[in-house]
Amino acid sequence: MQRIKGIAMIVIGAMLWGATGPMMEWLLAERPIEVAPFIVLRLLLAGAVLLLILRSQGKRIGLVWRQKAWARQLVIFGIVGMLGVQYTFLKTIEESNAVIATLLQFLAPIFVIAFVTFSQRRWPPVYQVLGITVTLAGLVLLLTNGSLSSLEVSRSALAWGVTLGFTFAFYTLYPARLMHEYGVIQIVSWAMVIGGTGLFFTQPLAVFRMIPLLFDPIALVMILMIIVFATAGFIMLLGSTKYISPVETSVLSSFEPLTAMVVSIFWFGQLLGQWQFAGTAVMLIGVVWLSVAGSKASKVEAEPPKTM
């Protein structure tokens, strides 16, 4: 029963996250909204609400700031990780569309492998090389639709998408010790507040220019829906890890790009080309292979040697 609960949480959470992509794409296209102020509003509101919920539950949310080392790591995570992911994701949507942005996010495992390879100064195992090759092959099909003479997305979209993959990898790797020490939701909540505050001070006038948009009922409802969907999806994604394995989480998170694709087809009438659909499937296979094979390899390494 617990496992079914975990599967339901990861599927619903991934679908909620996936649905926010097309919603943000519509908002950027149909309303005079800028990326920076929207991110400021989204991060500050979601982060503040989560911190208030934790505080109401009796959590000591200020402890992390009492240790300079932890506080410094939290600020770095908030700016480079949380804000980096949010900003590059929206810029990729702005330059292409929600489906492309969501799929380019799946380049993160390649950056993770590259970082581990560099830090440990050893070549990656065969299963990782194979997974990277398959994922990149799918990416080529997605970006070219089978024709190497032209790109189906702009160079700026590709640049933002690759940066998105890098920041998502940083977001995944960097805060592990912080989250173990103080809890996932608390660290992410503070990171949202830090990222939103930092971006506000770089572009305060843009935030004030967005205020009139909040009096547009349709835009306001869409903004609130995006914040609620994203926050609820995030909580469900995190909560699912208590009941199912990391491999199952990685596999089932593929509902995120699939949801973005389905919503975009019915909402915008966006259809990927034949080879782009094939590339999407190949990319997902490559990411799932990296997750499943990596989990099996970790189990083998963790097993004690058999004695005669």
Buried (B, 14 or more C-beta within 10 A) or exposed (E): EEEEBBBBBBBBBBBBBBBBBBBBBBBBEEBEBBBBBBBBBBBBBBBBBBBEEBEEEEBEBEEBEEEEEBBEBBBBBBBBBBBBBBBBBBBBBBBBBBBBBBBBBBBBBBBBBBBEBEEEEEEBBEBBEBBBEBBBBBBBBBBBBEEEEEEBBEEEBBBBBBBBBBBBBBBBBBBEEBBEBBBBBBBBBBBBBBBBBBBBEEBEEBBEBBEEBEEBEEBEEBBEBBBBBBBBBBBBBBBBBEBBEEBBBBBBBBBBBBBBBBBBBEBBEBEBBEBBBBBBBBBBBBBBBBBBBBBEEEEEEEEEEEEE
